[in-house]
Amino acid sequence: MIEGTSISLLGTGYYVPEEKETAKWATERYELDPKKVERNGFKEVFVARYENLGDMAYKASVKAIENAGIDPLEIDLIIYARAGIPDYFWHPEYARLQHRIGAKNAYSYAVDQGCNAQMVGLDIASAKLL
């Protein structure tokens, strides 16, 4: 690390949909192998029927900003790390999130790396901010 520089994670936020379904429902709905689901210990799953990824990212971001006690204008970087189908095929979700939270000074982009997108996003963030 360069002397006199540091990065920090000031706040975190998360969002989980309120609605739940049984693991049996998920195996039937998504044609999953019931043995694998049982082996992994899933008993229920959270379901977002009327929310998309961007809505959930917004709600988690608001919590993170409140938890950090900062103004969105202080945010330097937004990495929209996701796994799944995008909300829009034309408009970038990360730009919409940046606009919705009011982070006008931030640099933002998306990382779509499947299940490990969040870990890749954290790795990229640390490299970008040092």
C-alpha positions as CSV (number, residue, x, y, z in Angstrom):
1,M,0.0,0.0,0.0
2,I,1.2,3.5,-0.8
3,E,2.0,5.4,2.4
4,G,-0.8,7.8,3.4
5,T,-3.5,6.1,1.4
6,S,-6.3,4.0,2.6
7,I,-9.7,2.7,1.7
8,S,-12.5,1.8,3.9
9,L,-15.9,0.3,3.8
10,L,-18.0,2.7,5.9
11,G,-21.3,1.0,5.8
12,T,-23.1,-2.0,4.5
13,G,-26.7,-2.7,3.5
14,Y,-28.8,-5.6,2.4
15,Y,-32.3,-6.3,1.3
16,V,-34.2,-9.5,1.3
17,P,-37.7,-9.8,-0.2
18,E,-40.4,-10.4,2.4
19,E,-42.2,-13.2,0.6
20,K,-41.0,-16.7,1.1
21,E,-41.8,-20.1,-0.5
22,T,-40.8,-23.6,0.4
23,A,-37.8,-25.3,-1.1
24,K,-40.2,-27.8,-2.6
25,W,-41.9,-25.0,-4.5
26,A,-38.5,-23.8,-5.8
27,T,-37.5,-27.3,-7.0
28,E,-40.8,-27.7,-8.9
29,R,-40.8,-24.1,-10.2
30,Y,-37.2,-24.1,-11.4
31,E,-36.8,-27.8,-12.1
32,L,-34.1,-28.2,-9.6
33,D,-32.8,-31.5,-8.3
34,P,-34.6,-32.0,-4.9
35,K,-31.6,-34.1,-3.6
36,K,-29.2,-31.3,-4.2
37,V,-31.5,-28.7,-2.6
38,E,-32.0,-31.0,0.5
39,R,-28.3,-31.7,0.7
40,N,-27.5,-28.0,0.8
41,G,-30.1,-27.5,3.6
42,F,-32.5,-25.1,1.9
43,K,-35.9,-25.2,3.6
44,E,-37.3,-22.0,2.1
45,V,-36.4,-19.4,-0.4
46,F,-37.1,-15.6,-0.7
47,V,-39.2,-14.6,-3.7
48,A,-39.3,-11.2,-5.4
49,R,-42.4,-11.4,-7.5
50,Y,-42.9,-7.7,-8.0
51,E,-39.3,-6.4,-7.6
52,N,-36.4,-6.5,-9.9
53,L,-32.7,-6.6,-9.1
54,G,-32.4,-2.8,-9.4
55,D,-35.1,-2.2,-6.9
56,M,-33.4,-4.5,-4.4
57,A,-30.0,-2.9,-5.1
58,Y,-31.5,0.5,-4.4
59,K,-33.0,-0.6,-1.1
60,A,-29.7,-2.2,0.0
61,S,-27.8,0.9,-1.1
62,V,-30.0,3.3,0.9
63,K,-29.4,1.2,4.0
64,A,-25.6,1.2,3.3
65,I,-25.6,5.0,2.9
66,E,-27.6,5.4,6.1
67,N,-25.4,3.0,8.0
68,A,-22.3,4.8,6.8
69,G,-23.7,8.2,7.8
70,I,-22.6,9.8,4.6
71,D,-24.1,12.0,1.8
72,P,-24.4,10.1,-1.5
73,L,-22.3,12.9,-3.1
74,E,-19.3,11.5,-1.1
75,I,-19.5,8.1,-2.9
76,D,-16.5,7.6,-5.2
77,L,-17.3,4.2,-6.8
78,I,-20.4,2.1,-7.4
79,I,-19.8,-1.5,-8.6
80,Y,-23.1,-3.1,-9.5
81,A,-22.2,-6.7,-8.9
82,R,-24.9,-9.1,-10.0
83,A,-25.7,-12.6,-11.1
84,G,-28.8,-13.1,-13.3
85,I,-30.9,-11.5,-15.9
86,P,-30.6,-7.8,-16.2
87,D,-33.6,-5.5,-15.5
88,Y,-33.1,-3.8,-18.8
89,F,-31.3,-4.9,-21.9
90,W,-30.7,-1.4,-23.1
91,H,-30.3,0.9,-20.1
92,P,-27.5,0.1,-17.7
93,E,-28.8,-0.7,-14.3
94,Y,-25.7,0.7,-12.5
95,A,-26.4,4.1,-14.0
96,R,-30.0,4.0,-12.9
97,L,-28.9,3.0,-9.4
98,Q,-26.3,5.8,-9.3
99,H,-29.1,8.3,-10.3
100,R,-31.6,7.0,-7.8
101,I,-29.3,7.2,-4.8
102,G,-28.0,10.6,-5.9
103,A,-24.3,9.7,-6.2
104,K,-23.5,12.3,-8.9
105,N,-19.8,12.2,-8.2
106,A,-19.3,8.5,-8.4
107,Y,-17.8,6.4,-11.1
108,S,-20.0,3.3,-11.7
109,Y,-20.2,0.2,-13.8
110,A,-21.5,-3.4,-13.6
111,V,-19.8,-6.7,-12.9
112,D,-21.7,-9.8,-14.1
113,Q,-19.7,-12.8,-12.9
114,G,-22.4,-15.2,-11.8
115,C,-22.5,-16.4,-8.2
116,N,-19.1,-14.9,-7.4
117,A,-19.9,-11.4,-8.7
118,Q,-19.8,-9.8,-5.2
119,M,-16.4,-11.2,-4.5
120,V,-15.1,-10.0,-7.9
121,G,-16.7,-6.6,-7.2
122,L,-14.9,-6.3,-3.9
123,D,-11.6,-7.3,-5.5
124,I,-12.0,-4.7,-8.2
125,A,-13.0,-2.0,-5.7
126,S,-9.9,-2.5,-3.6
127,A,-7.7,-2.3,-6.8
128,K,-9.5,0.8,-8.1
129,L,-9.5,2.7,-4.8
130,L,-5.9,2.2,-3.7
